[in-house]
């Protein structure tokens, strides 16, 4: 008697059950987040920011040195379907160059945007999570930058909706001497291409508060970068 069909059915049942469990858990957490009084929670913005900077994100303070951190957010490079195809071709060519002995996969690394005085700092991490690039955008460039709401589609939509109804995505376009740097940021601490399933509603609330604090301060400093924030409506 072959056990193969039984194993296949068991696997389907397991993964199907896990999918519905995860979906239900996300819905329950999103419901708790949606019921939050964010206007009251926003009074804790400074406390939540300091909590992160003194624990999990202490490396941001190290990277900034003597520069103060007024507010911060996570960021991801804008990534289109055409970019996926380009990276797949590029990875394939690299593999051919090594005669298939190495399998290449493009890796999306974490990025952080930090508001410090009039300047915006963009920190880029390597594949080990260590900050290896540090860019500074000063007032003259930021006055020419743009911030627009980004459509919730695909992975962007999945990441946002897992955190409730108050999360929006935005495209931050920063001018350089060459082509602009286009980043996707959220009104929550989220990396688009580094999927994380939120498991703690209180942490999600803190993530939303910290990210909205960044967007609020950025808009107050630069009116051209002001956007409507759902938690204040």
N, C-alpha and C positions, 0 to 999 in steps of 0.2 A: 504493500500500500504506500502510495506516495504522500509525503507530508507537505509537498510544495504548495498545493492549493490552500491548505490550512494555514501555512505560514503567510501566504499572500493576503488571505482574508484577515488574519490577525493583525498584520501590519497596517492594512487599510483601516481597520476598526480603531487601532491605536492612534494613528495620525489624524483620523477623522475626529475622534474624541478629543484629542489635544487641541485641534484647530477650534472646535466649538467651545472648549473650556477657555482657551486664550481669548477668543472673541467675546465671550460672556464676561470674563474678568476685566477686559479693557472697557467694556460698556459700563460695568459697575463703577470702575474707577473714574471714568469720564463723567458719570452722573454725579459723583461726589465733588469733583472739581467744578462742574457746572453750577453747583449749589453754593459755591463759595462767594462770600462778600469781598470782592477784590479791592474795593475802595478802602475797606478797613484793613485788609491784608497789606495794601501798598504802604501803609505806615511803617511796616517792618522791612522795607526795601534795603535800608542800610544794614540792618542786622543780618538779613539773609545774604547780602553781598559779602559782608565780612566773614560770615560763617564759611562760605565756600573758599574765600581767599586764604583763610587760616587753616584749611584742611585739604580737601581733594584738589583744589586749584591753587595751592600755594606756589606752584612753579610759575604762575603768571606774575606774582610779585617779584620773584627772582629775576624773571626775564625783563621786567620793567625797571629794575634797579632803584634809583632814587626818584623816578617818575611816579607820581601818585596815580591811583586808579579811581576815577570818579564813577565809572560804570563799565560794564563789559557784557559781551554776548558771544555766542558761538556763531560760526559762519562756515559756509560750504561754497565751493566754486559752482557757478551755474553750469549745469551739465545736461545737454540735449541728447536726443536719440542719435543725431549725427556724430556726437562725440563718442557715444558708446561704440558705434561702428568703427570710427577711426581708431579707438583704443584696441578694439578686437583685432583689426588688421595689423596694427603696430605690434601687438603681443604675438601675433602669428608670425610676423617677419622675424622677430627676435628669436622665436622658437626655431625657425628654419635656420637661422644663423648659427645656432648651437646644435644643429642636426637633430633637434627634438629631444636633446638630453636635458633641457631645462624648460619648464613650463612657466610662462610669464602671465601674470595677471596685474592689470593696472590697479594700484591701490589709492584710495581716496583718504587723504590725511586730514586730521583735525586742524581747524583754523579758529582764531579768536580775534575779535575786534574790541579794542579798549579805548574809551574816551578819557583823555588826560588833559585837562585844561582845554585849549583850543585845538589840540591835535588828536588825530585818530591813529592808533597803532594797530597794525595788522600783524599778528604773530602766526607763523606757519610751523606746524610740527612735522617731524619726520615719521617714518614707519614705526619707530619705537616710542612715539609719543613725546619726544623731546623737542623743544623749540629750537629750530635751526635757521629760521629766517625772521627778520624783524624789519617791517617797513613802517615809515611814518608819513602820514598825510597831513599837511599843514593847512592853515586857513585858506590860502589862495586856491588850493585844489578842492577843498571841501565845499567852498562856495560855488563850485562848478559841478559838484557831484549831484546825483539824483537818487531818490529812494521812492520806489513805486510798489504798490501791492502786487504780489505774484500769484498767478492762478493756482488754485489747489487741485493738482492733478497728479496721478501716479504716486510715486514714492513721497512726494511733497505732501499730498493730501493724506496719505496713510500716516505719516509722521505727525501731522497737525491734528487730525481727528482723534488719534489715540490719546490726546491730552485734553479733550473736551471741545466745547464750541467757541471758546474765546481765543483760540490760537490762529494767527494769520501768518502768511509768509510774505517776504518783501525782497525785492531785488535792489541791492545797493551797488550803484555803478560809480567807481572811483577813477577819475582821470589820471593818466600817467603821461610820460613823454611819448609813449607809443600808444598801444590800444588800451582801453579802459579795463580795469579789473572788475569783473562782475561777480558779486557774491550773493548768495541766498541766505537771508537771516530770518528768524522767526520771532514772534512775540512770546517765545519760550526758549529755553536752552536746548537746542536740537541741532544735530548734525544730519543733514539730509541722507548722506550715503553711508552712515554708520548706524544701522538700525538698532534701536534699543526699545525694549518693551517696558513702559513705565509700570512699576510694581508698587509704588508708594504714593498715594494721592497727595500727602503733605509735601513730599519732595517736588511733585509736579507743580503744586501751587507756588512753591518757592522759586522754581525755575521760571514760571510765568511772571512772577513779580520782578525778578532780577532782570529778565530780558525786556520787560516793559519799561523798567526804570532806565535802561540804556536807551531805548527808543525815545522816551520822553525827554531825557537830557539832551540827546542828539538834536531833537527837533527844537528845543528851547535855545540851543546854541546856534543852530543853523536852520532858519525858517524854510529853506529850500529842501530840507531833509525831514520836514514835519509830516507825520501821517496820523490818521485817526486810529485810536487804540480802543478796541471793543470793551476792555475792562473798565473804561471810564465813561462809557455811554449809558 
